[in-house]
Amino acid sequence: MSTAAAAFVDHALAVEWADLPDSARRAARNFLHDSIAVGIAGRNAPLADEAFEAAKLWSGEGGSGFVLGRPGARLTTPHAAFVNAYQIHAQEYDCVHEPAVAHPMASVGAVLLAEAARSPVSGADFLAAMVAGVDIVASLGVAVKSPLKFFRPATAGIFGSIGAVCRMRRLSPDVSRNAFGYGLAFASGTMQAHVEGKPTLAVQVAAAARSAIEAVDLARAGFEGPQGSIDGPFGYLTLFEDRVELEPVLADLGMRHRIEELSWKPFPTGRAAHGAIIAFRSLIEAHGIRADTLDRFTYRAPSLIHRLVGRRPFAGMSVAYARLCFAWLGAVVLTRGTVDLADFTAERLADPDLLALAERIMVEVDDNPDPAAFVPAIGVATLRDGREVSEMVVRQFGSPEWPLSRDEHLAKAKRCLEFGGLPEVDADLAALIEGFDLVDDAAGALLGVVEQG
């Protein structure tokens, strides 16, 4: 039976680190480093301790899975994946595949870290599996030509994570296809959490990571799963998406490496806010704009931007809501020049001056028909002296078209490690990642660095 799941499985199992171009290898190292650092910072994300305590209840005693930023903590493999995925995504600082509208590494990275701790796996196999998993998540996203209905970082993330584990452990095609079948059984994730700005978003990614481990374990135990898990009449794409063009995506498997298409997040906010932040900051710097000279700032952008970050601020909004509210983020940028991990405190969220300033900042929808477009967009500042100044946005900072420099990448990792309480591991972690493909025990090598304190 020829299915999309079979095509994804065959592709994943065939990925070899030695065969990848240098550009894909560089991207893999970059985004593994970024995800680990972000996950360590996530140890101090809102509700991260509560997520960890809940996972300890589910996990019980024992387990080999380690938790980023929590030296000595061990959970069973599915629950370690759950907590690490929560921590990687909870601060909206993890990398993103913009065309797919998905965050592949929050699930794929968390799952591989947990699974690798069960028994030794080489760094080369770990990285190859990571590349394969990102290919699957991103492919499932870019195949869709209609607006988001479900939360794709979770719904597509589970399949990419399953493919990654199957590649890392070199499981058979039959077992891997069966695992995809249980991925369909477990797939979930609603956009309602996004609309309301609830921490459920990160929990949904965490659940996808946990369920990916469980799906593979069931298949390895001999459970047969549905073979049409992706493109069957009741498969993933039929149930979760409206309009899909799958054939070109399947034809691209092995011809391109989606990990090269990932974007860093320079700011701990929804990716849809990044273009607006850069445009506003550029205008502030170029024209000396201050709170007392700004009448209003409007970001005119594709519909996806308004849908994701065009919400209005209010007193008492949650951190999760504020990270997805450009009006409030813009107010922070106008007063501070940037927005970073330490900005999301209860005091700042309740600051009446910031909230009042945010009322002058808005997102408007332009006429772009592409439901997944982030650009082009334009930021327009109207000043109280009657002047109007504007800044076009044709690419997003952190994207493949405008990547972070090596120094900017390392600076972000350092800030994350400091926020997570492990500044002392910065240099050793960076060095490990550069030679990660050479280690014999990926989890052991990583633990030797991040738990050195």
One Martini backbone bead per residue (centre of mass of N, CA, C, O) as a GRO file, in nm:
protein
  453
    1MET     BB    1   0.089   0.042   0.029
    2SER     BB    2   0.074   0.361  -0.097
    3THR     BB    3   0.189   0.627   0.108
    4ALA     BB    4   0.276   0.904   0.276
    5ALA     BB    5   0.395   0.758   0.517
    6ALA     BB    6   0.591   0.585   0.351
    7ALA     BB    7   0.750   0.824   0.234
    8PHE     BB    8   0.845   0.941   0.504
    9VAL     BB    9   0.986   0.689   0.608
   10ASP     BB   10   1.186   0.643   0.378
   11HIS     BB   11   1.325   0.911   0.414
   12ALA     BB   12   1.414   0.900   0.709
   13LEU     BB   13   1.581   0.626   0.690
   14ALA     BB   14   1.789   0.765   0.463
   15VAL     BB   15   1.921   0.956   0.647
   16GLU     BB   16   2.259   1.096   0.628
   17TRP     BB   17   2.505   1.283   0.754
   18ALA     BB   18   2.730   1.240   0.529
   19ASP     BB   19   2.519   1.341   0.287
   20LEU     BB   20   2.510   1.620   0.382
   21PRO     BB   21   2.529   1.933   0.353
   22ASP     BB   22   2.683   2.189   0.507
   23SER     BB   23   2.425   2.364   0.543
   24ALA     BB   24   2.264   2.148   0.704
   25ARG     BB   25   2.468   2.104   0.930
   26ARG     BB   26   2.472   2.391   1.035
   27ALA     BB   27   2.170   2.408   1.102
   28ALA     BB   28   2.162   2.174   1.302
   29ARG     BB   29   2.352   2.292   1.509
   30ASN     BB   30   2.212   2.559   1.560
   31PHE     BB   31   1.919   2.433   1.647
   32LEU     BB   32   2.019   2.268   1.879
   33HIS     BB   33   2.144   2.491   2.045
   34ASP     BB   34   1.896   2.672   2.062
   35SER     BB   35   1.700   2.461   2.196
   36ILE     BB   36   1.859   2.404   2.452
   37ALA     BB   37   1.873   2.695   2.556
   38VAL     BB   38   1.568   2.747   2.558
   39GLY     BB   39   1.502   2.506   2.750
   40ILE     BB   40   1.661   2.618   2.989
   41ALA     BB   41   1.502   2.881   3.013
   42GLY     BB   42   1.222   2.724   3.052
   43ARG     BB   43   1.262   2.658   3.355
   44ASN     BB   44   1.148   2.983   3.399
   45ALA     BB   45   0.878   2.948   3.308
   46PRO     BB   46   0.564   2.959   3.313
   47LEU     BB   47   0.470   2.658   3.472
   48ALA     BB   48   0.720   2.466   3.470
   49ASP     BB   49   0.705   2.345   3.754
   50GLU     BB   50   0.420   2.229   3.721
   51ALA     BB   51   0.486   2.042   3.485
   52PHE     BB   52   0.699   1.879   3.636
   53GLU     BB   53   0.521   1.779   3.873
   54ALA     BB   54   0.319   1.629   3.698
   55ALA     BB   55   0.527   1.438   3.562
   56LYS     BB   56   0.613   1.300   3.826
   57LEU     BB   57   0.344   1.165   3.880
   58TRP     BB   58   0.336   1.000   3.613
   59SER     BB   59   0.627   0.865   3.631
   60GLY     BB   60   0.755   0.824   3.887
   61GLU     BB   61   0.992   0.613   3.948
   62GLY     BB   62   1.241   0.674   3.763
   63GLY     BB   63   1.435   0.696   3.484
   64SER     BB   64   1.633   0.851   3.203
   65GLY     BB   65   1.511   1.125   3.170
   66PHE     BB   66   1.602   1.445   3.107
   67VAL     BB   67   1.603   1.792   3.222
   68LEU     BB   68   1.621   2.098   3.130
   69GLY     BB   69   1.769   2.281   3.394
   70ARG     BB   70   1.761   1.994   3.588
   71PRO     BB   71   1.976   1.873   3.771
   72GLY     BB   72   1.910   1.519   3.826
   73ALA     BB   73   1.661   1.490   3.670
   74ARG     BB   74   1.416   1.215   3.637
   75LEU     BB   75   1.234   1.049   3.376
   76THR     BB   76   1.043   0.921   3.182
   77THR     BB   77   1.052   0.946   2.853
   78PRO     BB   78   0.774   1.081   2.791
   79HIS     BB   79   0.804   1.301   3.029
   80ALA     BB   80   1.062   1.433   2.935
   81ALA     BB   81   0.947   1.526   2.668
   82PHE     BB   82   0.725   1.700   2.781
   83VAL     BB   83   0.896   1.908   2.944
   84ASN     BB   84   1.092   1.997   2.720
   85ALA     BB   85   0.876   2.100   2.526
   86TYR     BB   86   0.759   2.308   2.710
   87GLN     BB   87   1.026   2.472   2.754
   88ILE     BB   88   1.082   2.538   2.453
   89HIS     BB   89   0.781   2.686   2.399
   90ALA     BB   90   0.675   2.877   2.642
   91GLN     BB   91   0.851   3.153   2.527
   92GLU     BB   92   0.858   3.196   2.219
   93TYR     BB   93   1.191   3.105   2.127
   94ASP     BB   94   1.159   2.909   1.909
   95CYS     BB   95   1.193   2.779   1.626
   96VAL     BB   96   1.081   2.837   1.276
   97HIS     BB   97   0.853   2.751   1.010
   98GLU     BB   98   0.695   2.966   0.827
   99PRO     BB   99   0.544   2.821   0.586
  100ALA     BB  100   0.430   2.598   0.804
  101VAL     BB  101   0.354   2.700   1.082
  102ALA     BB  102   0.608   2.582   1.265
  103HIS     BB  103   0.775   2.399   1.556
  104PRO     BB  104   0.985   2.144   1.531
  105MET     BB  105   1.191   2.141   1.788
  106ALA     BB  106   1.000   2.113   2.030
  107SER     BB  107   0.950   1.812   1.957
  108VAL     BB  108   1.195   1.674   1.822
  109GLY     BB  109   1.411   1.751   2.030
  110ALA     BB  110   1.274   1.638   2.285
  111VAL     BB  111   1.252   1.343   2.189
  112LEU     BB  112   1.552   1.282   2.133
  113LEU     BB  113   1.659   1.340   2.415
  114ALA     BB  114   1.493   1.121   2.556
  115GLU     BB  115   1.568   0.870   2.383
  116ALA     BB  116   1.885   0.889   2.406
  117ALA     BB  117   1.879   0.810   2.726
  118ARG     BB  118   1.821   0.503   2.709
  119SER     BB  119   2.045   0.470   2.476
  120PRO     BB  120   2.300   0.480   2.291
  121VAL     BB  121   2.381   0.749   2.057
  122SER     BB  122   2.491   0.904   1.803
  123GLY     BB  123   2.537   1.216   1.687
  124ALA     BB  124   2.482   1.153   1.387
  125ASP     BB  125   2.205   1.016   1.432
  126PHE     BB  126   2.069   1.246   1.576
  127LEU     BB  127   2.097   1.462   1.349
  128ALA     BB  128   1.960   1.303   1.122
  129ALA     BB  129   1.689   1.276   1.269
  130MET     BB  130   1.633   1.576   1.290
  131VAL     BB  131   1.620   1.634   0.990
  132ALA     BB  132   1.387   1.438   0.930
  133GLY     BB  133   1.175   1.561   1.122
  134VAL     BB  134   1.167   1.843   0.995
  135ASP     BB  135   1.076   1.757   0.718
  136ILE     BB  136   0.796   1.655   0.807
  137VAL     BB  137   0.673   1.899   0.942
  138ALA     BB  138   0.714   2.102   0.707
  139SER     BB  139   0.568   1.943   0.485
  140LEU     BB  140   0.288   1.941   0.620
  141GLY     BB  141   0.266   2.253   0.607
  142VAL     BB  142   0.332   2.335   0.298
  143ALA     BB  143   0.088   2.165   0.178
  144VAL     BB  144  -0.083   2.391   0.284
  145LYS     BB  145  -0.358   2.630   0.148
  146SER     BB  146  -0.484   2.689   0.428
  147PRO     BB  147  -0.589   2.783   0.708
  148LEU     BB  148  -0.572   2.749   1.027
  149LYS     BB  149  -0.718   2.506   1.265
  150PHE     BB  150  -0.470   2.386   1.395
  151PHE     BB  151  -0.188   2.311   1.596
  152ARG     BB  152   0.090   2.236   1.420
  153PRO     BB  153   0.322   2.185   1.628
  154ALA     BB  154   0.151   1.930   1.719
  155THR     BB  155   0.020   1.777   1.474
  156ALA     BB  156   0.294   1.758   1.309
  157GLY     BB  157   0.504   1.698   1.536
  158ILE     BB  158   0.445   1.397   1.587
  159PHE     BB  159   0.547   1.288   1.309
  160GLY     BB  160   0.835   1.397   1.317
  161SER     BB  161   0.911   1.251   1.582
  162ILE     BB  162   0.869   0.966   1.487
  163GLY     BB  163   1.065   0.972   1.248
  164ALA     BB  164   1.314   1.037   1.421
  165VAL     BB  165   1.321   0.784   1.599
  166CYS     BB  166   1.328   0.576   1.372
  167ARG     BB  167   1.599   0.674   1.266
  168MET     BB  168   1.778   0.662   1.520
  169ARG     BB  169   1.693   0.337   1.558
  170ARG     BB  170   1.653   0.188   1.291
  171LEU     BB  171   1.382   0.107   1.199
  172SER     BB  172   1.148  -0.037   1.043
  173PRO     BB  173   0.910   0.030   0.814
  174ASP     BB  174   0.677  -0.114   0.957
  175VAL     BB  175   0.707   0.012   1.237
  176SER     BB  176   0.695   0.308   1.141
  177ARG     BB  177   0.411   0.302   1.017
  178ASN     BB  178   0.270   0.220   1.277
  179ALA     BB  179   0.352   0.471   1.436
  180PHE     BB  180   0.195   0.668   1.260
  181GLY     BB  181  -0.082   0.551   1.335
  182TYR     BB  182  -0.052   0.649   1.638
  183GLY     BB  183  -0.025   0.943   1.572
  184LEU     BB  184  -0.316   0.973   1.477
  185ALA     BB  185  -0.450   0.884   1.746
  186PHE     BB  186  -0.290   1.135   1.913
  187ALA     BB  187  -0.367   1.374   1.760
  188SER     BB  188  -0.339   1.727   1.865
  189GLY     BB  189  -0.459   2.073   1.857
  190THR     BB  190  -0.570   2.392   1.937
  191MET     BB  191  -0.649   2.733   1.844
  192GLN     BB  192  -0.797   2.833   2.099
  193ALA     BB  193  -0.544   2.885   2.269
  194HIS     BB  194  -0.448   3.121   2.093
  195VAL     BB  195  -0.684   3.313   2.115
  196GLU     BB  196  -0.653   3.309   2.451
  197GLY     BB  197  -0.359   3.278   2.557
  198LYS     BB  198  -0.265   2.988   2.649
  199PRO     BB  199  -0.059   2.735   2.787
  200THR     BB  200  -0.169   2.507   2.601
  201LEU     BB  201   0.027   2.525   2.372
  202ALA     BB  202   0.272   2.389   2.515
  203VAL     BB  203   0.114   2.135   2.599
  204GLN     BB  204   0.060   2.032   2.313
  205VAL     BB  205   0.354   1.984   2.242
  206ALA     BB  206   0.412   1.798   2.479
  207ALA     BB  207   0.204   1.580   2.401
  208ALA     BB  208   0.334   1.511   2.131
  209ALA     BB  209   0.599   1.410   2.246
  210ARG     BB  210   0.493   1.190   2.428
  211SER     BB  211   0.324   1.038   2.202
  212ALA     BB  212   0.558   0.962   2.019
  213ILE     BB  213   0.687   0.761   2.208
  214GLU     BB  214   0.436   0.580   2.242
  215ALA     BB  215   0.398   0.504   1.944
  216VAL     BB  216   0.670   0.360   1.910
  217ASP     BB  217   0.637   0.155   2.140
  218LEU     BB  218   0.393   0.011   2.021
  219ALA     BB  219   0.523  -0.077   1.755
  220ARG     BB  220   0.758  -0.237   1.890
  221ALA     BB  221   0.541  -0.434   2.035
  222GLY     BB  222   0.326  -0.498   1.766
  223PHE     BB  223   0.146  -0.275   1.674
  224GLU     BB  224  -0.093  -0.204   1.455
  225GLY     BB  225  -0.142   0.050   1.209
  226PRO     BB  226  -0.247   0.282   1.022
  227GLN     BB  227  -0.144   0.353   0.686
  228GLY     BB  228  -0.336   0.624   0.634
  229SER     BB  229  -0.240   0.865   0.835
  230ILE     BB  230  -0.218   1.108   0.622
  231ASP     BB  231  -0.407   1.029   0.328
  232GLY     BB  232  -0.654   0.923   0.423
  233PRO     BB  233  -0.996   0.955   0.465
  234PHE     BB  234  -0.898   0.968   0.801
  235GLY     BB  235  -0.660   1.140   0.800
  236TYR     BB  236  -0.479   1.403   0.885
  237LEU     BB  237  -0.534   1.597   0.640
  238THR     BB  238  -0.842   1.554   0.630
  239LEU     BB  239  -0.903   1.647   0.936
  240PHE     BB  240  -0.691   1.915   0.977
  241GLU     BB  241  -0.733   2.001   0.674
  242ASP     BB  242  -0.845   2.149   0.369
  243ARG     BB  243  -0.597   2.239   0.167
  244VAL     BB  244  -0.401   2.017  -0.046
  245GLU     BB  245  -0.046   1.976  -0.174
  246LEU     BB  246   0.142   1.686  -0.173
  247GLU     BB  247   0.316   1.599  -0.418
  248PRO     BB  248   0.544   1.817  -0.419
  249VAL     BB  249   0.649   1.744  -0.137
  250LEU     BB  250   0.727   1.450  -0.191
  251ALA     BB  251   0.926   1.521  -0.427
  252ASP     BB  252   1.127   1.686  -0.221
  253LEU     BB  253   1.231   1.451  -0.091
  254GLY     BB  254   1.584   1.484  -0.068
  255MET     BB  255   1.615   1.774  -0.229
  256ARG     BB  256   1.562   1.901   0.054
  257HIS     BB  257   1.633   2.095   0.364
  258ARG     BB  258   1.433   2.224   0.607
  259ILE     BB  259   1.643   2.321   0.817
  260GLU     BB  260   1.733   2.566   0.625
  261GLU     BB  261   1.429   2.713   0.679
  262LEU     BB  262   1.481   2.811   0.945
  263SER     BB  263   1.399   3.027   1.225
  264TRP     BB  264   1.486   3.246   1.430
  265LYS     BB  265   1.432   3.395   1.754
  266PRO     BB  266   1.512   3.713   1.875
  267PHE     BB  267   1.230   3.695   2.022
  268PRO     BB  268   0.993   3.621   2.295
  269THR     BB  269   0.772   3.567   2.048
  270GLY     BB  270   0.574   3.579   1.817
  271ARG     BB  271   0.668   3.563   1.493
  272ALA     BB  272   0.452   3.774   1.385
  273ALA     BB  273   0.603   4.020   1.552
  274HIS     BB  274   0.891   4.071   1.429
  275GLY     BB  275   0.847   4.267   1.195
  276ALA     BB  276   0.720   4.490   1.372
  277ILE     BB  277   0.955   4.534   1.564
  278ILE     BB  278   1.166   4.618   1.352
  279ALA     BB  279   1.012   4.851   1.223
  280PHE     BB  280   0.972   5.018   1.480
  281ARG     BB  281   1.270   5.037   1.566
  282SER     BB  282   1.369   5.181   1.312
  283LEU     BB  283   1.192   5.434   1.348
  284ILE     BB  284   1.289   5.517   1.626
  285GLU     BB  285   1.590   5.555   1.543
  286ALA     BB  286   1.550   5.748   1.287
  287HIS     BB  287   1.320   5.960   1.451
  288GLY     BB  288   1.302   5.976   1.766
  289ILE     BB  289   1.085   5.812   1.896
  290ARG     BB  290   0.828   5.869   2.137
  291ALA     BB  291   0.566   5.856   2.342
  292ASP     BB  292   0.515   6.183   2.310
  293THR     BB  293   0.530   6.163   1.966
  294LEU     BB  294   0.314   5.941   1.943
  295ASP     BB  295   0.010   5.856   1.801
  296ARG     BB  296   0.067   5.604   1.591
  297PHE     BB  297   0.088   5.244   1.516
  298THR     BB  298   0.094   5.059   1.200
  299TYR     BB  299   0.049   4.716   1.094
  300ARG     BB  300   0.057   4.609   0.761
  301ALA     BB  301  -0.068   4.277   0.699
  302PRO     BB  302  -0.121   3.976   0.678
  303SER     BB  303  -0.366   3.779   0.815
  304LEU     BB  304  -0.184   3.606   1.001
  305ILE     BB  305  -0.080   3.833   1.179
  306HIS     BB  306  -0.349   3.919   1.299
  307ARG     BB  307  -0.430   3.642   1.409
  308LEU     BB  308  -0.168   3.606   1.602
  309VAL     BB  309  -0.100   3.950   1.697
  310GLY     BB  310  -0.380   4.147   1.690
  311ARG     BB  311  -0.447   4.167   1.966
  312ARG     BB  312  -0.573   4.298   2.258
  313PRO     BB  313  -0.509   4.456   2.538
  314PHE     BB  314  -0.512   4.380   2.903
  315ALA     BB  315  -0.576   4.376   3.215
  316GLY     BB  316  -0.448   4.059   3.322
  317MET     BB  317  -0.287   3.934   3.128
  318SER     BB  318  -0.107   3.693   3.015
  319VAL     BB  319   0.189   3.590   2.908
  320ALA     BB  320   0.088   3.431   2.663
  321TYR     BB  321  -0.073   3.669   2.548
  322ALA     BB  322   0.154   3.888   2.530
  323ARG     BB  323   0.339   3.734   2.323
  324LEU     BB  324   0.066   3.774   2.112
  325CYS     BB  325   0.092   4.108   2.150
  326PHE     BB  326   0.190   4.373   1.974
  327ALA     BB  327   0.097   4.619   2.127
  328TRP     BB  328   0.262   4.553   2.385
  329LEU     BB  329   0.537   4.502   2.256
  330GLY     BB  330   0.561   4.786   2.131
  331ALA     BB  331   0.567   4.935   2.402
  332VAL     BB  332   0.830   4.810   2.498
  333VAL     BB  333   1.007   4.903   2.262
  334LEU     BB  334   0.961   5.213   2.305
  335THR     BB  335   1.086   5.203   2.609
  336ARG     BB  336   1.355   4.985   2.549
  337GLY     BB  337   1.421   4.874   2.231
  338THR     BB  338   1.306   4.594   2.340
  339VAL     BB  339   1.258   4.228   2.388
  340ASP     BB  340   1.262   4.002   2.671
  341LEU     BB  341   1.246   3.765   2.913
  342ALA     BB  342   1.222   3.992   3.159
  343ASP     BB  343   0.944   4.146   3.063
  344PHE     BB  344   0.733   3.909   3.184
  345THR     BB  345   0.586   4.062   3.422
  346ALA     BB  346   0.340   4.149   3.630
  347GLU     BB  347   0.409   4.450   3.642
  348ARG     BB  348   0.420   4.504   3.334
  349LEU     BB  349   0.136   4.391   3.260
  350ALA     BB  350   0.006   4.623   3.472
  351ASP     BB  351   0.105   4.870   3.330
  352PRO     BB  352  -0.063   5.159   3.250
  353ASP     BB  353   0.135   5.289   3.048
  354LEU     BB  354   0.165   5.050   2.855
  355LEU     BB  355  -0.137   5.013   2.796
  356ALA     BB  356  -0.184   5.294   2.679
  357LEU     BB  357   0.026   5.274   2.453
  358ALA     BB  358  -0.097   5.017   2.314
  359GLU     BB  359  -0.354   5.172   2.200
  360ARG     BB  360  -0.153   5.300   1.959
  361ILE     BB  361  -0.126   4.993   1.867
  362MET     BB  362  -0.150   4.812   1.546
  363VAL     BB  363  -0.323   4.570   1.338
  364GLU     BB  364  -0.353   4.527   0.983
  365VAL     BB  365  -0.514   4.418   0.699
  366ASP     BB  366  -0.439   4.319   0.398
  367ASP     BB  367  -0.451   4.188   0.043
  368ASN     BB  368  -0.327   3.921   0.101
  369PRO     BB  369  -0.408   3.581   0.001
  370ASP     BB  370  -0.199   3.448   0.182
  371PRO     BB  371  -0.239   3.241   0.469
  372ALA     BB  372   0.109   3.216   0.523
  373ALA     BB  373   0.197   3.507   0.532
  374PHE     BB  374   0.443   3.755   0.657
  375VAL     BB  375   0.509   3.874   0.373
  376PRO     BB  376   0.451   4.174   0.311
  377ALA     BB  377   0.505   4.484   0.499
  378ILE     BB  378   0.393   4.777   0.703
  379GLY     BB  379   0.516   5.050   0.890
  380VAL     BB  380   0.321   5.313   1.058
  381ALA     BB  381   0.404   5.642   1.172
  382THR     BB  382   0.225   5.873   1.366
  383LEU     BB  383   0.276   6.200   1.446
  384ARG     BB  384   0.205   6.486   1.639
  385ASP     BB  385   0.329   6.679   1.394
  386GLY     BB  386   0.204   6.509   1.122
  387ARG     BB  387   0.388   6.294   1.060
  388GLU     BB  388   0.480   6.024   0.822
  389VAL     BB  389   0.627   5.704   0.877
  390SER     BB  390   0.806   5.428   0.709
  391GLU     BB  391   0.837   5.049   0.694
  392MET     BB  392   0.950   4.795   0.518
  393VAL     BB  393   0.868   4.433   0.495
  394VAL     BB  394   1.046   4.147   0.329
  395ARG     BB  395   1.186   4.038   0.594
  396GLN     BB  396   1.297   3.829   0.859
  397PHE     BB  397   1.448   3.823   1.141
  398GLY     BB  398   1.610   3.496   1.130
  399SER     BB  399   1.599   3.420   0.855
  400PRO     BB  400   1.745   3.294   0.575
  401GLU     BB  401   1.752   3.596   0.454
  402TRP     BB  402   1.811   3.691   0.785
  403PRO     BB  403   2.034   3.589   0.970
  404LEU     BB  404   2.204   3.513   1.221
  405SER     BB  405   2.478   3.560   1.350
  406ARG     BB  406   2.707   3.410   1.528
  407ASP     BB  407   2.701   3.620   1.757
  408GLU     BB  408   2.390   3.628   1.789
  409HIS     BB  409   2.352   3.332   1.855
  410LEU     BB  410   2.539   3.324   2.106
  411ALA     BB  411   2.393   3.549   2.265
  412LYS     BB  412   2.127   3.404   2.297
  413ALA     BB  413   2.229   3.154   2.443
  414LYS     BB  414   2.345   3.306   2.685
  415ARG     BB  415   2.081   3.434   2.786
  416CYS     BB  416   1.936   3.168   2.835
  417LEU     BB  417   2.133   3.044   3.042
  418GLU     BB  418   2.103   3.270   3.247
  419PHE     BB  419   1.793   3.242   3.287
  420GLY     BB  420   1.835   2.920   3.367
  421GLY     BB  421   2.108   2.908   3.563
  422LEU     BB  422   2.362   2.825   3.327
  423PRO     BB  423   2.626   3.005   3.247
  424GLU     BB  424   2.875   2.794   3.275
  425VAL     BB  425   2.794   2.623   2.992
  426ASP     BB  426   2.839   2.786   2.735
  427ALA     BB  427   3.116   2.704   2.608
  428ASP     BB  428   3.079   2.391   2.619
  429LEU     BB  429   2.824   2.376   2.446
  430ALA     BB  430   2.933   2.502   2.189
  431ALA     BB  431   3.159   2.292   2.150
  432LEU     BB  432   2.988   2.037   2.137
  433ILE     BB  433   2.814   2.107   1.889
  434GLU     BB  434   3.051   2.120   1.682
  435GLY     BB  435   3.112   1.789   1.771
  436PHE     BB  436   2.849   1.603   1.781
  437ASP     BB  437   2.900   1.393   1.540
  438LEU     BB  438   3.150   1.246   1.716
  439VAL     BB  439   2.981   1.119   1.921
  440ASP     BB  440   2.868   0.818   2.085
  441ASP     BB  441   2.697   0.981   2.325
  442ALA     BB  442   2.474   1.217   2.322
  443ALA     BB  443   2.351   1.232   2.609
  444GLY     BB  444   2.613   1.205   2.770
  445ALA     BB  445   2.754   1.457   2.659
  446LEU     BB  446   2.538   1.661   2.743
  447LEU     BB  447   2.535   1.598   3.046
  448GLY     BB  448   2.837   1.671   3.094
  449VAL     BB  449   2.756   1.978   3.059
  450VAL     BB  450   2.458   2.057   3.189
  451GLU     BB  451   2.562   1.889   3.477
  452GLN     BB  452   2.834   2.008   3.598
  453GLY     BB  453   2.701   2.171   3.854
   0.00000   0.00000   0.00000
